[in-house]
């Protein structure tokens, strides 16, 4: 049985200007802007990143498009008393970073040891928090499940931590990019979470169709 050759992944539809890869990049930037706006009240940051992850997961399907209404719907679904309480964690991390900067400028004993430890604490807390916002159902904003997955998948945790560190460096060196950075960070958290999904077995082509009746 002959099979028709599969179309290339970057094939464009009639009238489509950009390739699917560029469209995904543009969608990621749109999600980044929406997430930045949703994070303005600060306490809504966990729900904003959870909505970003859910929206990006929908974009994985063929022909799926990211819409502002879809993001708003996910944001409303993730807003709860628990997510708002978890939104108090980012300000605490900011305080940790400020304390760390003060220790670096001080001459107190042990500052050389405490400063890197606080940086690692802030980086680790941010990484685990992002993994919590990217969890798939039935786990939603579960710190315990995020810690379990972070420990069980050190490679994914390291990759996500590197993405967070790179985003922080970009925000520090080019502040104008800060409103767009939540998109790539949420995308990194989403990809790391999707690695835990069980792969569906591929159907064997031709089984049950190529048998001849004797």
N, C-alpha and C positions, 0 to 999 in steps of 0.2 A: 504494500500500500504506500503510495507516495503522498507526502505531506507538503503543503504549500509552505514556502519559506516565511518565517515569522518576520513581521515588519520591524524595522529598527526602532529602538526605544525613543530616539529623538525625532521621530516622524511628526510632522506638523499637520494639523487638520486644515482643510480649506479655509482660507481667510485668517488663519492664525499667524501672527507676526513673530512671536517669540517661541522658542522651543519649550517643552515641558520643564526642563531643568531651570531655565531662567524664570518661568512662571512660578515655580516653587520658591525660588529665591525672592521674587517680588512679594509673594504671599507671606513669606517669613518676615520680611520687613514690615508689611502691613500689620501682621500680628504683633511685631515688636512695638509699633506705635500705639496700637490699641492697649497693649499690656502696660506701657508707660503711663498712658492716661488713666487706666484703671488702678494703677498703683499710687496715684497722687494722694488719696486719703491714708496711705501707709498701711493701715490695718487690713486693707483689701488686697495686699500683695499676694498672699497665698492663693486666694480665689482667682486673682488675675492670671497667675502663672498656671494654675490648674486649668483655667479656661483656654489659655494659649496652647497647652499640651493637648487638650481634647480637640481643639480646632485643627491643630496640625495633624492629629491622627486621622481626622476625617479627610484631610487632603491626600492621604496615602492612596485612597481608592481611585480607580480609573475614572476620569472625567469629573472628579470632585473639584469644586471651587470654594475658596474661602470667602465668606461673606461677613460683613460687619454684624448683620443680624444674628448669624450663627454664633459669633463670638459673644455677643451680648447675652444670647440665650444660655450658653455655657456658663457665663459669669454669674447670671442669676441663679443657676442651678447649684453652683458651688458656694454661693454666699450663705453662710450659716453662723451661728454663735461660735462654733468650734473654729471655723476658719478665721473669723474676726479676732478670736483670742490668740490664734497662732500668728496673726498679723502683728502682735506685739514683739515677736522675736526679732524681726529686722532692725527696729530701733535699738534693741539690746546689743545686737551685733555691731551697730554703728558706734555705740558707746564703747564697746570692746576695742574697736579700731582706734577711737580717739584716745583711749587710755594707753594703747600700745604706742601711738605716736608720742604721747607725753613721756612714756618711759624711755623711748629712744633719745629724746632730747635731755633727759635727766641724767644725773650721775649717781643715782641710787644703786646700792649693791644688788646684783642679780638682774639688772636691767637687760644685760646682754643675753640672758637666758629666757627671761619672761617675754621679751618682745617677740622672738620667733615663735614661742609657744602660743602666744595670743593670736598671731597671724594664722598658725595652723588650726587653732580652735575656730576662728572665724571662717576660714576656708572650709573646714570640715562641716561646720554647722550649716553653711550655705549649701554645700553639696548635698547633704542629707535632706535639707529642706526642699531642694529642687526635686530630688527623687520622690519625696512625699507628694509633691504637687503633680507629678507625672504618673502616679500609680493608676493602673486600670481597675475597673470594677472587679470585685466588690470592695477593693481597698481604695478609700478616698481620704486623702490627707491624714494618713496613718503614720505617725512618727515611728511606731514600733516596726511596722512592715518596712518602712524606708531604711531603718537601721539594719534589719535582717538582710535586706537585699544589698545594702552597701557592703556588709561584711561578706556575703556570699558571692558577690561579684566585684572583687577588688579592681579588676581591669576596667570595668565600666565606671566605677567610682573614681578611679584615677583619670580617666578620659573626661568625665564631667567636671572634676576639680580643675583640670587643665583649661577647660573651656571657661570656667568661672574666673580663673586667674587671668586668662587672656582678655576677657571682657573687662575686668577691672583695670588692667594696664591700658587698654584702649580708651576707656572712660577717663583715665587720669591723663593720658597724653593728648587725646583729642576729645574734649568734652562735648563737642557738637554731635558726636556719634552716640552719645549716651541714650537718647530716646529710641534708637534703633537696636541697641544691644540686647534688650530682653527677648527679642525674637530669636536670634541665634542661640542664646542660652536656653530658652524653652525648647528649641529644636534639638539641642544636644541632650537635654533631659528626656525628651520624648524618644529619641533614637535609642538611648541607653535602656529605657523601660521596655521598648519593643523587642529588645534582644531576649527578654524573659518570656515572651509569648511562645507557647508550643507551636512548632511548625506543623502545618497540616500535610499529611501525605499526599503526594502528587498522584493524580489518577493515571493509571497505566493505559496509554492509548492503544486501542485496537482489541482490548480484552472483551470477549463476548460479542465482537462484531466481525472478526475475521474467520470465525469457524464456519466451515462448510458442512452442510448436512449430507451424510453419506447415503 
